[in-house]
Amino acid sequence: MAFDFKKAYKEFYLPPRAPAVLEVPEMNFLAVRGAGDPNAEGGAYQTAVELLYGLAYTIRMSEKAGHDIGGFFEYVVPPLEGFWWQEGVHGVDYVHKETFEWISVIRLPDFVTRADFDWAVGAAAKKKKYDFSKVQFWTHREGLCVQCMHIGPYDEEPATVAAMDAYALQNGYALDFSDIRRHHEIYLTDPRKGDTASQKTVLRHPVRPV
């Protein structure tokens, strides 16, 4: 059976609906940076997601393409994630989505090296006849965060975020947004499929002890 990051690391991908504080270690990602409304048809965000999945599956199918990755094992491609911010705003202003800046990411298994990434960029471009140069190999340590599961549409996230932030403050933590610590979302369901009332999104905010 293929290794599934969501099942193996439930503390990061399948948290309860009640907020909790945890330490998130360093991870490697495929990443695309951009700006603008993620809902814009044919916009930068939708293009970024296509690039990420195209490269993620190129790496996932590397053995069949004849590229040997040391330590490779069968795995399920991890879920799409996003780090979001707006100039002058701590947290997220859901009303003005056109001002979003973002880093859209998919986690990489630890056995994927930068050399393997470089191979995948070339292989994907050759096969798909598309430019994958916007995708970066990105290493990020998120550190101490408060998180919980949000169930429902994205536009209903503010209530979940408010409960999460209140929990942190009540338990001796301060919010710790900065130029490298952002509002973070992990998308466990595809909003294009099924009822948005039941879609699942992991929400995280950076914190520090008071």
Secondary structure as UniProt FT lines:
FT   HELIX           5..8
FT   HELIX           10..13
FT   STRAND          20..35
FT   TURN            38..39
FT   TURN            41..42
FT   HELIX           44..60
FT   TURN            61..66
FT   TURN            70..71
FT   STRAND          80..86
FT   TURN            87..88
FT   TURN            94..95
FT   HELIX           97..99
FT   STRAND          101..107
FT   TURN            110..111
FT   HELIX           114..128
FT   TURN            133..134
FT   STRAND          136..151
FT   HELIX           154..156
FT   HELIX           157..170
FT   TURN            171..172
FT   STRAND          173..175
FT   STRAND          183..187
FT   TURN            191..192
FT   HELIX           196..198
FT   STRAND          200..209
//
